Every structure is written in C-alpha cells, then in structure tokens.
Amino acid sequence: MLFLTLLKESVLFAFHALRVNRLRTMLSLLGITIGIFAIIAVFTAVDSMANKIRSSVKSLGDNVVFVQKWPWVPEGGGEYAWWKYLNRPVPKIAESDEVRRRLLTAEAVVYNANSRATVYYKTSFIENASLVGTTFEYNKVKTFDLSAGRYFTQQECGVGSSVAIIGSSIAAGVFHDEDPIGKQIKILGRKVTVIGVFKEEGESMMGNSNDNNVLIPLNFARTVMEVEKDEVDPFIMVKVKENVSTADLKDELTGVMRSLRRLKPGEENNFSLNEVSVLSGPMESVFGVIGTVGWIIGAFSILVGGFGIANIMFVSVRERTSQIGIQKSLGAKSWFILMQFLAESVVLCLFGGIIGLLLDWVLVLIANRFIDFGFVLSFNNISLGLTISILIGIISGFIPAYSAAQLDPVEAIRSN
C-alpha cells in the first residue's frame, strides 16, 4: 500500500511538473521521445524485413539444396567467374531421375523448368506470367497453401495432363469474380484446366512468391516448351531427410552428380549446389549493422534526453526543498524521498517513451497503407522501448533523487 501511495503521488507530481512547466518539460522529453522513436522504428523495420526473409526461406525450403548451372554467389569467394559458369551444361531430367534413385539422404527430388507466358481466358489476359513445369514431389519441397481446388495427382504428373495451379494474381486478373476451378485457360497455344489456386502470399524478399505463377506438370510442360534449355533455367531441388544434415546431403549429392557427369578426380565441378542460407545469411548481417546504427542514433538522442530529465529533476528538487524538509521533519525516511523523486523521473521518461512508441505505431500504419510489406510493431519492441525508458528514468533521476534524500531537514526548511 505504501508503494502504491508513493507511486500515485509521484505520478501526480510528474503531471504537475508537466502542467506547470509545459515548454521546459516537453523540450526535455523530446530527446527521450526521439531516441525511443528512432531505436524502435529501426528495430521494427529490421524485424519486419527479417521475418519476411525467414518466411521466404521457409517457403523455398531452408533444408533444400538446388542443383543448378549458375551459383548464387561466387564459388570459393572472390570474383563471380561468369565466363567459367557460362559453358556448364544445365541439369537434365535424366540426372534428376538418377539423383532420386541413388541418393540415400534425400526425402524428395524435384525437377523444375521456368518460362514466361501470356495467360488467356475469354477476353482477359495477363502477360509475363511465370510458367513453372515441375514434378510430383514439388509440394514436399516448397511450402505453400491453396485457397481453392487441389494439388496434382501422381497420375496427372506421370501422363502429363493439361492441368494447372494458378497464383492469386493470375486468378484475380483473368477470372475476376468467377470461380476459376474447372475453367480452361490458354497458355502457349494450349488449353489448360485450372484445378487449384495458390493462396495469396504477397511480395517475397527472395522473389519466390506464387502469386504470379502457373504451375503445370513437367511432362505437360515438355510438350509446350524445351525444358532442358538455358532459356528456361532448369534446376533440381533436393530436400534433405529428417535428422540428416544439409552438409551430408551436399557431400553425397556432389558425388552422385560428378559420377553422372563423368568428372575425373581433380576436375572442377560443372554444376553448383546452392542453398538459401547463402542469401539469407548476408542479409541478416546487414540487418545487424542497421540495428547497431539505430542504437547509435537513438543513444545520442536518449543521452540528450537523459540530461534533460536530470535537469528537470534538479529543478524539481530545488523548488520543493522546503517541502522535503517538512516531510523529513515529520518522520519521512531518506529512502522515501529517494523513491519519490526517482519514481517521478521514471514516470516522466515513460511519458516520453510512450509518445515515441505512439509515433512508431502511426508510422507503421502509414507505411502499411502505402507499402505492401507487413510492418509490425511487435510486443518485444514495445517492451524494449518501455524498458529503455524506465532505465533512463532511473539513471537520470538517481543523482537528483539522492541529493534530495540527503538534505538536512532544518536547512531544507530554512531554504524557503
């Protein structure tokens, strides 16, 4: 009860200081407000981007190895030797079948070929849609949800049925308000029946959103495009078995691919084994640097704000010196005076921190209105902002509060 009474009085004193010295108090709180706003704004942006990357990595498969002609980053470090990679052969369907047969560490093996095409339905059409030919185990390797319809059957993939699963953007663009399931679209001069629609995913940091995709069985794709040509960028996706490391899979996969391509000992690989981690890792490092910069920028503002709060508290102690003397003469303990002024300092800093968080919230609302990115002011960042505010209040207010607690009651009363 004593603590609650003390807290109530401190809050009332803090609001009294705000009301009596509005300009001085608001200028002092400005540093805390700007500091909390800067730090939490940066952390919100970084966390939102990191979550976007992790979501993209999850959809691609963080336990998937991609067998491709081109590496995603320079092999062995240094310069990207495109002239060396240019003469490599693209992965073949036969190689995919052999990899599936030979690998002991793989849970699923998928062959993919990608092209661009115009999708027609009646008088509507969408240009530059991503046409993806794939094998049956695609749903085991890549994470996605369907908003309508179903996935391919093994028979449809085996015989190359003219069926497709389309992205949400394709469905909205050509079907508008119609139900696309069972309807026929036209791609590369062939009629294709829509059996499913991908759930809307939005923009992806990795560029792997299904929203603009048309997924068709590989054996049907072979009838409308050349799937083993550079132009369609074919690749093999290999998902590692549970409880098996990606490194073990890559070791075995390297041996199988070298054997299939009859490479001699000491001869360089003419294929690349890519992982999503090689892309997400550097991005996480960049976000770490951005977060550090946010801390530095916010720290300077908070430092200035902390001095401002300390100044307010010294003024408050000076204005209430006689009151402190009366309290002590009536039996108030030093720790009671200390806690009274310390609580007032914390309340003032919390007030500045809350204003900064409210500005962050408004910024998030504005950003989400104009940018389809999904910024979120998380509970962790809100807690961090309030915690920093409390710590700054304690640090800034301790010396003034301690000086008030050490005042001699007789001298304090006489000061008036």
VENWO-V432200 format. One record per residue. RES is the residue in one letter. NEAR is the number of other ideal C-beta (glycine too) atoms within 12 Angstrom. Layout:
BEGIN
res;near
RES;NEAR
RES;NEAR
END
This chain:
BEGIN
res;near
M;7
L;14
F;14
L;11
T;15
L;27
L;21
K;18
E;26
S;33
V;23
L;18
F;34
A;35
F;20
H;20
A;33
L;26
R;14
V;17
N;22
R;15
L;14
R;21
T;35
M;22
L;22
S;36
L;43
L;26
G;37
I;51
T;40
I;30
G;42
I;49
F;39
A;34
I;42
I;47
A;37
V;33
F;39
T;42
A;31
V;31
D;33
S;30
M;31
A;29
N;25
K;33
I;32
R;24
S;27
S;29
V;29
K;23
S;31
L;37
G;34
D;26
N;33
V;39
V;45
F;40
V;44
Q;33
K;34
W;29
P;27
W;26
V;23
P;16
E;24
G;13
G;10
G;9
E;12
Y;17
A;19
W;14
W;9
K;20
Y;26
L;14
N;14
R;25
P;26
V;33
P;41
K;24
I;28
A;18
E;34
S;37
D;20
E;23
V;40
R;30
R;14
R;21
L;34
L;19
T;29
A;35
E;25
A;31
V;39
V;39
Y;42
N;41
A;41
N;32
S;29
R;22
A;33
T;23
V;39
Y;26
Y;30
K;15
T;9
S;22
F;19
I;31
E;17
N;17
A;35
S;35
L;41
V;42
G;44
T;46
T;41
F;29
E;29
Y;36
N;29
K;26
V;34
K;38
T;27
F;33
D;20
L;27
S;23
A;25
G;25
R;19
Y;27
F;33
T;16
Q;16
Q;13
E;28
C;30
G;15
V;18
G;25
S;25
S;28
V;35
A;49
I;42
I;46
G;40
S;30
S;28
I;43
A;39
A;23
G;26
V;34
F;30
H;16
D;9
E;19
D;14
P;36
I;23
G;19
K;30
Q;23
I;40
K;27
I;40
L;28
G;14
R;26
K;20
V;39
T;28
V;36
I;31
G;37
V;38
F;40
K;23
E;25
E;33
G;24
E;21
S;32
M;30
M;28
G;21
N;36
S;28
N;39
D;31
N;34
N;42
V;50
L;45
I;46
P;41
L;38
N;27
F;34
A;39
R;27
T;21
V;28
M;27
E;19
V;36
E;27
K;19
D;22
E;16
V;30
D;26
P;39
F;41
I;46
M;42
V;46
K;35
V;32
K;21
E;14
N;11
V;22
S;16
T;30
A;17
D;21
L;36
K;31
D;20
E;26
L;42
T;27
G;22
V;33
M;35
R;25
S;20
L;28
R;26
R;12
L;19
K;11
P;9
G;7
E;10
E;19
N;29
N;28
F;35
S;34
L;37
N;31
E;32
V;37
S;27
V;26
L;26
S;29
G;19
P;16
M;24
E;25
S;16
V;19
F;28
G;20
V;16
I;25
G;28
T;18
V;21
G;31
W;25
I;18
I;24
G;36
A;24
F;19
S;32
I;39
L;23
V;27
G;43
G;37
F;26
G;35
I;51
A;34
N;28
I;42
M;43
F;26
V;23
S;38
V;36
R;21
E;23
R;32
T;30
S;22
Q;27
I;37
G;24
I;21
Q;27
K;29
S;19
L;14
G;11
A;25
K;16
S;22
W;20
F;25
I;38
L;32
M;28
Q;41
F;49
L;38
A;34
E;43
S;48
V;37
V;39
L;48
C;44
L;35
F;35
G;45
G;42
I;26
I;31
G;41
L;37
L;22
L;28
D;39
W;26
V;19
L;25
V;30
L;17
I;14
A;22
N;19
R;12
F;11
I;18
D;17
F;23
G;24
F;32
V;26
L;31
S;24
F;14
N;16
N;33
I;27
S;17
L;29
G;41
L;28
T;22
I;40
S;42
I;29
L;25
I;42
G;40
I;31
I;26
S;38
G;44
F;27
I;24
P;38
A;36
Y;24
S;25
A;41
A;28
Q;21
L;32
D;18
P;26
V;15
E;16
A;27
I;20
R;14
S;19
N;14
END
